[in-house]
Amino acid sequence: AELIDERFALHERRASKIHGLISQEPMTAHEIAHALWGNVAVTQAFLTLSEVLGHVDLLVERGQASEVETGGVIRFQAV
């Protein structure tokens, strides 16, 4: 139970950090991943993008973020 609580806390902190990033300016999932992990976002693209998209999905579901499409590019912004 303690490990599960720690994992939930980790993901809440990560979602909060992503919310902070997109509060400054709308960002693509790749831009968010790069801001969080630097070049690891390139070498581990599937892993980092999957994690970012999962957190952004939660933020959108909670009404804390929205998607904005411009020229076929989706960016996420804080609400």
C-alpha positions as CSV (number, residue, x, y, z in Angstrom):
1,A,0.0,0.0,0.0
2,E,2.9,2.4,0.8
3,L,4.5,1.8,-2.6
4,I,1.2,2.5,-4.4
5,D,0.7,5.7,-2.4
6,E,4.3,6.8,-3.4
7,R,3.5,6.1,-7.1
8,F,0.3,8.1,-7.0
9,A,2.2,11.0,-5.3
10,L,4.9,10.8,-8.0
11,H,2.4,11.0,-10.7
12,E,0.5,13.9,-9.1
13,R,3.8,15.8,-8.8
14,R,4.6,15.0,-12.5
15,A,1.1,16.2,-13.6
16,S,1.5,19.4,-11.5
17,K,4.9,20.0,-13.1
18,I,3.4,19.5,-16.6
19,H,0.6,21.9,-15.7
20,G,3.2,24.5,-14.6
21,L,5.0,24.1,-18.0
22,I,1.8,24.5,-20.1
23,S,0.7,27.4,-17.9
24,Q,3.6,29.4,-19.2
25,E,2.8,28.7,-22.9
26,P,1.0,26.0,-25.0
27,M,3.3,23.1,-25.7
28,T,3.3,19.9,-27.8
29,A,3.8,16.6,-26.1
30,H,7.4,16.5,-27.5
31,E,8.2,19.9,-26.1
32,I,6.9,18.9,-22.7
33,A,8.9,15.7,-22.8
34,H,12.0,17.6,-23.8
35,A,11.4,20.2,-21.0
36,L,11.2,17.3,-18.5
37,W,13.9,15.0,-19.6
38,G,16.1,16.8,-22.2
39,N,17.7,14.5,-24.8
40,V,16.3,11.4,-23.1
41,A,13.0,12.5,-24.8
42,V,14.7,11.8,-28.1
43,T,16.4,8.6,-27.3
44,Q,13.4,7.2,-25.3
45,A,10.7,8.9,-27.4
46,F,8.0,6.2,-27.0
47,L,8.4,6.0,-23.2
48,T,8.6,9.8,-22.6
49,L,5.7,10.7,-25.0
50,S,3.5,8.0,-23.5
51,E,4.1,9.3,-20.0
52,V,3.4,12.9,-21.1
53,L,0.3,12.0,-23.0
54,G,-1.0,10.0,-20.0
55,H,-0.5,13.0,-17.7
56,V,-2.0,15.5,-20.1
57,D,-5.0,13.2,-20.6
58,L,-5.6,13.4,-16.8
59,L,-5.2,17.2,-16.8
60,V,-7.7,17.5,-19.7
61,E,-10.2,15.1,-17.9
62,R,-9.9,17.2,-14.8
63,G,-10.6,20.4,-16.7
64,Q,-7.1,21.7,-16.0
65,A,-5.8,21.6,-19.6
66,S,-7.1,21.7,-23.1
67,E,-5.9,20.8,-26.6
68,V,-5.4,23.5,-29.2
69,E,-4.8,22.6,-32.8
70,T,-3.0,25.0,-35.1
71,G,-1.9,24.0,-38.6
72,G,-2.3,20.3,-37.8
73,V,-0.1,20.5,-34.6
74,I,-1.7,19.8,-31.2
75,R,-0.5,21.8,-28.3
76,F,-1.7,21.6,-24.7
77,Q,-2.5,24.7,-22.6
78,A,-3.5,25.2,-19.0
79,V,-7.1,26.1,-18.3
